Amino acid sequence: MKSLRWANVAVLAFVLLATPALAAIQSTIIGTGTPPAALGQDPVTAFPADGRATGPGFTTVPTPIGGNLTFSYALTHAIVPGTWNNWSNGYTGDVYYTTGATSPDSVTITLPPGTGAFYLYTEADNYVTVSFTVTSGTASQTLNITTPSGATGVGFWDDAGGTLTSVTVSTTTSFAVGEFGIGAPAAPIPTLSTAGLVALALALGFIGLLAVRRFRA
């Protein structure tokens, strides 16, 4: 009876200390190839065609999961290849560019509530190779992107089922962003914290010791 009681205590300690992983935003460079179907555990959906006329004054873009992307200032809507003449991976669709803006070298995109994963592609307006930094929360990627036809994708997701709030793109010249994809957070896969792993080892060792003593008795 006493052995059973101690075994129960050990198992309870393990359960209490087995905690989900802490939320952490992850990032990846997708490159110039086609977008992924998922980022981490989160399936992502490519944005449909915008459907609005091209031209300046765009501060929001509707998303396929509801709500809008919101730019930190108004961008100009263009379509590849008609009004933005190159991209990558065969993409023909909407992009939004900073040319002519007061601060054309950086833009922050606020994401709608419930965003678990997001990707975008970007390239400079001029035919140059420039360094871009793309950031969401504590996750960041810095990469060199060559125009023309070098639009490069960067993706972010929260590996513990949390949400993203914004993505900032920064460089040294005017540029475009587009070919967006977005997804809601998937349920996190439960994992053990360091304390949980220690508790599990102690619990299993203690239960084994009790079993040996019981067998010898």
C-alpha angles and dihedrals in degrees: 000000000000090000091053091049093053091047090054091051091051093050091047090053090052093051093048093050097043100097133169117260115273114261112266129171112231128196139195139185106238093189127206095312128098118298121267124251091228142017112212105320093334120100111219130208124212115235116257121235111296094228094200124115118271120251142083130315104062116146100157140040121194114238130216091239094053132270126052143279106240122205120214088237136004116290131192117254116225136166126225120264100003103057099006105042105206144023131146143267092034093290116166111179149076126342131168120214137198099213111137095017122131090244104024096165099072139033133175119213114205111209126217119258112276097036110149098168137013139176135186138178124223142181138169125265094231126061096258142108111248138168117252128192117201117188140181118176108311094341119094140168126197117194142157115245125192124208131237110057094348102108104154130203128226123187136197134191140160111245094205098054095265127133139255123230106189148349124216124202118197134177139137102268142031115294147165133245125199148115089088128188129187141181142181118247117274120222109275120248106242113244135177123257118224089262089050092054091050091048091050092052092048093046094050092045092049093048090049091051091051091049091052092049091048091049092050091048 
